[in-house]
Amino acid sequence: MNAPLAQPPQLIDLSSRSTLDDYQDVAQAIGLRKISCTVEEVPHHELGVITRATATAVIPNPWLGTGTSQDLSERTEAIAPLLAKLLADRLLDALGGAHKVEAFGKAALVGSDGELEHAGALIHTPFFGNLLREALDGSSIICFVDGRGVPGETLRVPMWHKSAAATRTHYQTLELFLPDAPHAGEIAVIAAASSGPRPHARIGDRTTDRTITSEILKGIQL
């Protein structure tokens, strides 16, 4: 009896499809263990409510057991766009659309059996960053944190303005507790967004600062 023919890869169009409810095929393709979201609201007397959110996906490390010379590009190109889509959809839902997003950030933690490069591979290439930026209607480089992690980590995810990275009012972090990830053979990938600045920002702005150099050290008043 002849062996069954291998099925060709399935091509799907995710460009206009929401993954908020319909994402079983995506989850299966990347081995998704869980996806979780946090939302906090900060009332402001002038700005109304500032909404800040995170979305986290936990997947098995696709490069476990490979060496430091392993080419990471094939799995990066296959997995990173799916992560970007899953996380962006949830941030947009939490904040109410791309027009509400003012600041964004990203993060990745790799478990102890993986390399730091494995975490970086999933967030530092255009296959993740460009898709997340486009979905949130930004133009700035997305600030980030990456590293090793164990279950029970508390992570601070940095954010800045999505189209004007020098806007100091939007320099902020979101604290995220990861109670059960990443396990040793996993990677946790996080995206974050805010609908506004820090609640009481008042330390000026890089675009309006006067020029400061080391010359000021010659006349320091103690």
C-alpha positions, -999 to 999 in steps of 0.1 A, spaced: 0 0 0 13 34 -10 19 59 18 -5 88 19 7 119 2 19 147 25 -6 175 28 6 208 14 8 237 39 -25 255 43 -27 291 32 -50 314 51 -57 351 50 -54 367 85 -52 402 73 -88 411 80 -98 382 103 -101 387 140 -84 361 162 -103 371 194 -125 341 191 -115 322 160 -79 312 164 -77 274 168 -57 269 136 -32 296 146 -29 282 181 -22 247 167 4 260 142 25 276 170 17 252 198 1 279 219 -3 269 255 -21 300 267 -28 336 259 -37 361 286 -44 398 289 -43 424 316 -61 458 315 -58 487 339 -77 520 339 -62 552 354 -87 580 359 -73 614 350 -90 648 356 -81 662 322 -75 632 300 -104 610 311 -95 574 316 -60 562 305 -62 525 296 -31 504 297 -31 467 285 -8 438 279 -13 406 259 9 376 265 13 344 244 32 314 258 45 288 233 70 260 233 105 270 223 108 259 186 146 258 188 151 235 218 181 212 214 197 233 186 231 248 188 243 284 188 249 282 151 214 272 142 197 294 117 166 309 134 150 325 104 127 298 91 108 293 124 109 331 131 92 338 98 65 312 104 58 320 141 64 357 147 36 370 124 11 348 141 22 361 175 20 397 163 -16 391 150 -28 374 182 -14 400 205 -23 431 184 -59 419 181 -62 418 219 -46 452 225 -69 468 200 -99 452 216 -87 463 251 -81 499 241 -109 504 216 -90 505 183 -57 518 169 -68 554 171 -68 550 209 -33 537 211 -7 563 220 22 542 233 35 507 228 61 482 239 71 446 236 89 419 256 100 382 254 112 359 281 128 325 273 129 296 297 161 282 311 165 255 285 167 281 257 190 309 245 185 346 248 186 347 211 155 326 209 135 353 228 149 380 206 141 361 174 104 363 180 102 401 187 132 418 171 126 411 134 101 428 110 80 396 111 68 407 146 77 444 150 65 456 116 32 438 120 26 450 155 35 486 146 12 486 116 -17 471 135 -14 498 162 -9 525 135 26 535 148 58 546 132 83 545 160 107 517 168 90 497 195 109 497 228 115 464 244 128 441 271 140 406 267 158 380 289 155 347 307 126 340 329 110 314 352 74 310 364 65 337 389 84 365 373 73 401 376 83 419 344 83 456 337 74 462 300 86 496 287 65 517 264 70 550 245 50 571 220 40 551 190 49 579 165 72 603 184 96 583 205 112 615 219 80 625 235 90 621 272 54 622 285 48 587 272 79 570 287 62 545 310 63 509 321 36 483 328 42 457 355 32 422 345 31 391 368 36 358 350 25 331 375 32 300 354 55 310 325 78 305 309 86 269 317 121 258 309 112 248 274 89 278 266 90 314 254 66 341 267 60 369 242 43 401 253 29 432 237 18 463 256 -1 495 248 -14 526 265 -41 551 255 -22 580 271 9 593 288 20 590 324 -8 605 345 12 635 359 40 639 333 59 672 339 96 667 332 98 685 298 104 671 264 135 663 244 122 684 215 121 715 237 150 709 261 178 735 261 211 722 250 229 704 279 265 693 278 292 683 303 300 721 305 274 723 333 298 702 355 321 732 357 297 752 377 277 728 399 262 743 430 263 720 460 
